[in-house]
Amino acid sequence: MKKALIALAVLGLTGGAAVAQSSVTLFGVIDADMKYVKTGSLKLKKLDSGGLNTSRFGVRGTEDLGGGLKAGFWLESQVDADTGVAGGGSAFWGRRATVSLSGDFGEVRLGRNKTVSRLHLEDFDPTSFTGLGSVSAVYSNLGSGNGTSFGRADNLASYSLPSNLGGFYGGVDVSAGEGTGTNKGQSARLGYKAGPLHVSGAYASTSNAADSSKFKLTSVAAAYDFGGVRPSLSYTESKYMSRKQQILTAAVTVPLGQGQLIASFTDAKANSTAETSVVGYTAIGDAKLFAIGYAYNLSKRTALYTTFSQLDNDGAARFTVSGAPAATAGGQKSTGFDVGVRHSF
């Protein structure tokens, strides 16, 4: 109730339009960590933000229109807890800015948001693409200039299937280029989640800036919950022109004491074309990422955590763990260790 009242007061500053909402909620996460990272011989000690979950705040709400139809909105902004910078240094509502209609038919959503292919990848990464252990560290757009297949997209129109399909779910989205190819794309996802089993597949295609070639991503994944112990396996293949990258991730989450232990191993391989530099493209190579972490729940909203990760590059690869110094040459190792606290509200 307090959250709703606060949110109504905040939105009231914009003209009082929020009073017509059936429900309005102010929510967020503040996450800060002390971090030591190293790439090659370059070392860095820092206070950072988002070691377990990205620090953020937002406002969301729904209005019951009757007959099972609902309208909704969602505005969400990144907050860097170490500096106080809002919006992650880019668009203020860059994490999400959507309006939606939902009912028995499913949901139609318009605005900036994660693509369904990104949501698929997050579901099988125990870090949800965040922090030192994030498998996103080894994903490459292969020089296409477009990473919305494993990220967020502007001008996004999305449709999600209804939730009463016996465990089956899915969605499609299309993003308009509006004069530039770097945001033009489409992705689709279909999955099944019931009881302990979760399987999912996704496909995405996005254009380069000139809209002359497409970056394509295909991914399949599965997980099974053995009463708390949840192993998962995912395989992703990306292509752009003749360049190709294949990524295999094996992960596990295990309840341990008053918290959860996570571990993952990712093997990323690039073909020979991707390992060759050309004008406007920096070559990549093979890489292996190992991560292990533990989050201890002090309450439902507050947790202490620690993570260790190590990324071994091979050949031309210059991948680094989150927050680490940039590699000065291919084949350098990147490692990181952190201790932090996360509080949600």
C-alpha positions in Angstrom: 0.0 0.0 0.0 2.8 2.4 0.9 4.5 1.7 -2.5 1.3 2.4 -4.4 0.8 5.7 -2.5 4.4 6.8 -3.1 4.1 5.9 -6.8 0.9 7.8 -7.1 2.5 10.9 -5.6 5.4 10.7 -7.9 3.3 10.3 -11.0 1.0 13.1 -9.8 3.8 15.5 -10.5 3.3 14.7 -14.2 -0.4 15.7 -14.2 -2.2 13.2 -12.0 -2.9 10.7 -14.8 -2.0 7.8 -12.5 -5.1 8.1 -10.3 -7.1 6.2 -12.9 -4.9 3.1 -12.5 -6.2 0.0 -10.7 -2.8 -0.5 -9.2 0.5 1.4 -9.4 3.8 0.2 -7.8 7.1 1.8 -7.3 9.9 -0.9 -7.2 13.6 -1.3 -7.5 16.9 -2.9 -6.6 20.1 -1.3 -5.1 23.1 -3.5 -5.6 26.7 -2.5 -4.9 29.9 -4.6 -4.7 33.6 -4.3 -4.0 35.4 -5.8 -6.9 38.9 -6.9 -7.9 39.4 -7.5 -11.6 42.4 -8.2 -13.8 43.0 -8.6 -17.5 46.5 -9.6 -18.6 48.8 -7.5 -16.3 46.2 -4.7 -15.8 44.6 -4.8 -12.4 41.8 -2.8 -10.9 40.1 -2.4 -7.5 36.8 -0.7 -7.6 33.4 -0.2 -6.0 30.9 -1.2 -8.6 27.1 -1.5 -9.2 25.0 -4.6 -10.1 27.1 -7.5 -9.1 24.1 -9.8 -8.4 21.2 -7.8 -9.9 21.3 -4.6 -11.9 20.6 -1.6 -9.7 17.4 0.0 -11.0 14.1 1.7 -10.1 10.8 1.8 -11.9 7.1 2.4 -11.8 4.5 -0.1 -13.2 0.8 -0.3 -13.2 -2.3 -1.9 -14.6 -5.9 -0.9 -15.2 -8.8 -3.4 -15.4 -10.9 -2.5 -18.4 -13.5 -5.2 -17.9 -14.2 -8.4 -19.7 -10.8 -9.8 -18.9 -9.0 -7.0 -20.7 -6.2 -5.1 -18.9 -4.0 -2.1 -19.8 -0.6 -1.8 -18.4 2.6 0.3 -18.4 6.1 -0.2 -17.2 8.9 2.4 -16.9 12.3 1.2 -15.6 15.7 3.0 -15.3 19.1 1.7 -14.4 20.9 3.4 -11.4 24.6 3.0 -10.9 24.9 2.7 -7.2 28.6 3.6 -7.1 28.2 6.9 -8.8 24.5 7.8 -8.6 24.3 8.1 -12.4 20.7 7.3 -13.6 19.9 5.6 -16.9 23.2 3.7 -17.0 24.7 6.7 -18.8 22.2 6.4 -21.7 18.4 6.7 -22.1 16.8 7.4 -18.7 14.1 4.7 -19.1 16.6 2.6 -21.1 15.8 -0.7 -19.3 12.1 -0.7 -20.2 9.4 1.7 -21.4 6.3 -0.1 -22.5 2.5 0.1 -22.7 0.4 -3.1 -23.1 -3.0 -4.7 -23.5 -3.6 -8.2 -22.2 -6.4 -10.6 -22.0 -7.5 -14.2 -23.0 -5.7 -13.6 -26.3 -2.3 -13.1 -24.6 -0.5 -9.8 -24.4 0.5 -7.1 -26.9 3.3 -4.8 -25.7 4.8 -1.7 -27.4 8.0 0.2 -26.5 11.6 -0.4 -25.6 12.1 -3.8 -23.9 14.2 -7.0 -23.9 13.8 -9.1 -27.0 12.3 -12.6 -26.6 15.6 -14.1 -27.7 17.3 -12.2 -24.8 14.7 -13.5 -22.3 15.4 -17.0 -23.6 19.2 -16.7 -22.9 18.7 -15.1 -19.5 16.5 -18.0 -18.3 19.3 -20.5 -18.6 22.2 -18.4 -17.3 22.2 -18.6 -13.5 23.4 -15.0 -13.4 20.6 -13.8 -15.7 23.3 -12.0 -17.8 24.4 -9.9 -14.9 27.7 -9.5 -13.0 31.1 -11.2 -13.1 29.7 -14.6 -14.1 27.5 -13.4 -16.9 27.8 -15.5 -20.0 27.1 -12.4 -22.0 30.8 -11.6 -21.6 31.6 -14.0 -24.5 28.7 -13.1 -26.9 29.8 -11.2 -30.0 27.7 -9.4 -32.6 30.4 -10.5 -35.1 30.9 -7.0 -36.4 27.3 -6.5 -37.4 26.9 -3.5 -35.0 23.6 -5.0 -33.8 23.4 -6.8 -30.4 19.6 -6.5 -29.9 19.3 -10.3 -30.5 20.8 -10.7 -27.0 19.8 -7.3 -25.6 17.1 -4.7 -25.7 15.5 -3.0 -28.7 13.9 0.3 -29.3 10.6 0.6 -31.3 9.6 -2.9 -30.3 6.2 -4.5 -30.9 5.8 -7.8 -29.0 3.1 -10.5 -28.7 3.1 -13.1 -26.0 0.9 -16.2 -25.9 -1.7 -16.6 -23.1 -0.6 -18.4 -19.9 -3.2 -21.1 -19.9 -1.7 -23.4 -22.5 -0.7 -26.3 -20.3 2.9 -25.2 -19.8 3.6 -24.0 -23.3 4.5 -20.4 -23.8 6.0 -18.2 -26.5 6.3 -14.8 -28.1 7.4 -12.9 -31.1 8.6 -9.3 -31.5 9.5 -7.0 -34.3 11.6 -3.8 -34.0 11.3 -1.0 -36.5 14.5 0.5 -37.9 13.0 3.9 -38.5 15.7 4.9 -41.0 18.6 2.9 -39.5 19.2 -0.9 -39.8 20.9 -1.1 -36.4 17.5 -1.5 -34.7 15.7 -3.4 -37.4 15.0 -7.0 -36.4 12.6 -9.8 -35.3 12.8 -12.7 -32.9 10.6 -15.6 -31.8 10.6 -18.0 -28.9 8.7 -21.1 -28.0 9.0 -23.1 -24.8 7.5 -25.5 -22.3 7.7 -25.1 -18.5 5.8 -27.4 -16.2 6.8 -29.1 -13.0 10.6 -29.6 -13.0 11.1 -29.4 -16.7 11.9 -26.3 -18.7 12.8 -26.3 -22.4 13.0 -23.4 -24.8 14.2 -22.4 -28.3 14.7 -19.0 -29.8 15.6 -17.4 -33.2 16.5 -13.8 -34.0 17.5 -11.9 -37.1 18.7 -8.3 -37.0 20.1 -6.0 -39.7 23.4 -4.2 -39.8 23.5 -0.4 -40.1 23.3 -0.4 -43.9 20.5 -3.0 -43.8 22.6 -5.0 -46.3 23.3 -8.1 -44.2 21.7 -9.8 -41.2 23.0 -11.1 -37.9 21.2 -14.3 -37.0 21.0 -16.1 -33.7 19.6 -19.6 -33.0 19.5 -21.0 -29.5 18.1 -24.1 -27.7 18.2 -24.8 -23.9 16.9 -27.1 -21.3 16.8 -27.3 -17.5 15.5 -29.8 -14.9 14.8 -29.1 -11.2 15.7 -32.1 -9.1 14.0 -30.7 -6.0 16.2 -27.6 -5.7 19.3 -28.7 -7.7 18.7 -27.3 -11.1 21.2 -28.2 -13.9 20.8 -26.5 -17.3 22.4 -26.7 -20.7 22.2 -24.2 -23.6 23.6 -24.0 -27.1 23.7 -20.8 -29.2 24.9 -20.3 -32.7 25.4 -16.8 -34.2 26.1 -16.0 -37.8 26.9 -12.8 -39.7 28.0 -13.1 -43.3 30.6 -15.9 -43.2 31.5 -15.3 -39.6 30.1 -17.8 -37.0 30.3 -18.2 -33.2 29.1 -21.3 -31.2 28.5 -21.1 -27.5 27.8 -24.0 -25.1 26.9 -23.3 -21.5 26.5 -25.9 -18.7 25.2 -24.5 -15.4 23.8 -25.5 -12.1 22.0 -23.8 -9.2 22.0 -25.5 -5.8 20.3 -24.4 -2.5 22.9 -24.2 0.2 22.1 -23.1 3.7 20.1 -19.9 3.7 21.1 -19.1 0.1 22.0 -20.4 -3.3 25.2 -21.6 -5.0 25.6 -21.1 -8.7 28.2 -22.4 -11.1 28.6 -22.3 -14.9 31.1 -23.2 -17.6 30.9 -21.7 -21.1 32.8 -22.7 -24.1 32.7 -20.2 -27.0 34.2 -21.1 -30.4 34.7 -18.9 -33.5 35.2 -20.1 -37.0 38.3 -19.2 -39.0 36.6 -16.2 -40.8 35.6 -14.7 -37.4 39.2 -15.0 -36.3 40.4 -12.7 -39.2 40.4 -8.9 -38.8 39.1 -6.7 -41.6 38.4 -3.0 -41.9 35.7 -2.2 -39.4 35.8 -5.5 -37.7 38.0 -6.7 -34.8 38.6 -10.4 -34.9 37.4 -12.8 -32.1 38.7 -16.2 -31.1 37.8 -19.0 -28.8 37.2 -18.5 -25.1 36.2 -20.4 -22.0 34.4 -18.8 -19.0 34.1 -20.4 -15.6 32.1 -18.8 -12.8 31.0 -19.7 -9.3 29.0 -17.6 -6.8 27.0 -17.7 -3.6 24.2 -15.5 -2.4 23.2 -15.6 1.2 19.7 -14.3 2.0 19.5 -12.2 5.1 15.8 -11.7 4.3 13.4 -11.9 1.4 14.7 -8.6 0.1 18.3 -8.4 1.2 21.2 -10.7 0.3 25.0 -10.8 0.7 26.9 -12.4 -2.2 30.3 -13.2 -3.6 31.4 -14.3 -7.1 34.6 -15.5 -8.8 35.0 -15.8 -12.5 37.8 -16.6 -14.9 37.8 -16.0 -18.7 40.5 -17.7 -20.8 40.9 -16.2 -24.2 42.5 -18.0 -27.1 43.9 -16.6 -30.4 42.4 -13.2 -31.3 39.8 -13.3 -28.5 39.8 -10.2 -26.2 36.7 -10.9 -24.1 36.7 -9.7 -20.5 34.6 -10.3 -17.4 32.3 -7.5 -16.3 34.1 -4.3 -15.1 37.6 -5.6 -16.0 40.2 -3.5 -18.0 40.0 -4.0 -21.7 42.4 -6.5 -23.2 45.4 -5.0 -25.0 46.1 -8.2 -27.0 44.4 -11.4 -28.0 44.7 -14.4 -25.8 44.9 -12.6 -22.4 43.2 -14.0 -19.3 40.6 -12.0 -17.5 39.5 -12.7 -13.9 37.4 -11.2 -11.2 36.3 -11.5 -7.6 33.6 -9.5 -5.7 31.7 -9.2 -2.5 28.5 -7.2 -2.4 25.0 -6.6 -1.0 21.7 -6.4 -2.8 18.5 -4.9 -1.5 15.2 -4.9 -3.3 12.1 -2.9 -2.6 
